[in-house]
């Protein structure tokens, strides 16, 4: 059986998304970027590489994001973002599968 993170990543694999700016969780730009990468199913090491920061800094941003979203795991953060409409799913176009909308 797959882990919950893999199931969530698989569920959104045919979609792309953008974060809504009207969300009242006051996430920083780094936390928003981190959330986008989590939704894509990236592990901490790949997130650190993509953001150009250390794994410890990724952990720091994760902890802050967990407090703001009132969750305890990456999976809960992704689910909350999807359930509360913090993320808008949009059908991906084949020619531009990895594009992000918004900031």
C-alpha positions in Angstrom: 0.0 0.0 0.0 1.3 3.5 -0.9 1.9 6.1 1.8 -0.6 8.9 2.1 1.8 11.5 0.5 2.1 9.3 -2.6 -1.7 8.9 -2.8 -2.3 12.6 -2.6 0.5 13.3 -5.2 -1.1 10.6 -7.5 -4.5 12.2 -7.1 -3.3 15.6 -8.4 -0.8 14.2 -11.0 -3.2 15.1 -13.8 -3.7 18.6 -12.6 -1.7 21.8 -12.0 -2.7 24.3 -9.4 -2.3 27.8 -8.1 -2.5 29.2 -4.6 -5.3 31.6 -3.8 -4.1 34.9 -2.6 -7.2 35.5 -0.4 -6.3 32.7 2.0 -6.2 34.1 5.6 -3.3 31.9 6.9 -0.7 34.5 6.2 1.8 32.1 4.6 5.1 33.7 3.5 6.2 33.4 -0.1 8.6 30.6 1.0 5.8 28.7 2.7 3.6 29.0 -0.4 6.4 27.7 -2.6 7.0 24.9 -0.2 3.3 24.0 -0.2 3.3 23.9 -4.0 6.2 21.5 -3.9 4.6 19.3 -1.3 1.5 19.0 -3.4 3.7 17.8 -6.2 4.9 15.1 -3.8 8.5 16.2 -3.5 10.6 15.0 -0.5 12.4 17.4 1.8 15.7 16.9 0.0 14.3 17.8 -3.4 12.4 20.8 -1.9 15.6 22.1 -0.4 17.3 21.8 -3.8 14.4 23.4 -5.7 14.3 26.3 -3.2 18.1 26.7 -2.9 18.0 26.3 0.9 19.2 23.7 3.4 17.1 20.8 4.6 17.1 22.4 8.1 15.6 25.6 6.6 12.9 23.5 4.9 12.1 22.0 8.3 11.9 25.5 9.8 9.4 26.6 7.1 7.4 23.4 7.5 7.1 23.9 11.2 5.9 27.5 10.8 3.5 26.4 8.1 2.1 23.6 10.3 1.4 26.1 13.0 -0.3 28.5 10.7 -2.4 25.8 9.0 -3.0 24.0 12.4 -1.8 20.6 11.0 0.8 18.1 12.1 2.2 16.6 8.8 2.9 17.2 5.2 -0.1 15.1 4.2 -2.4 17.1 6.5 -1.1 20.4 5.0 -1.8 19.2 1.5 -5.2 17.9 2.3 -6.2 21.1 4.2 -5.0 23.2 1.3 -7.1 21.2 -1.1 -10.2 20.9 1.1 -10.3 24.6 2.1 -9.7 25.9 -1.4 -6.2 27.3 -0.7 -5.2 25.6 -3.9 -7.2 25.7 -7.1 -6.7 22.6 -9.3 -6.7 23.2 -13.1 -6.4 20.6 -15.8 -2.9 20.4 -17.1 -2.1 21.0 -20.8 0.2 18.3 -22.1 2.7 20.7 -23.6 3.2 22.6 -20.3 2.8 19.9 -17.6 5.0 21.5 -15.0 3.9 25.1 -15.2 2.7 26.9 -12.1 0.0 29.5 -12.2 0.1 32.6 -10.0 3.2 33.6 -8.1 
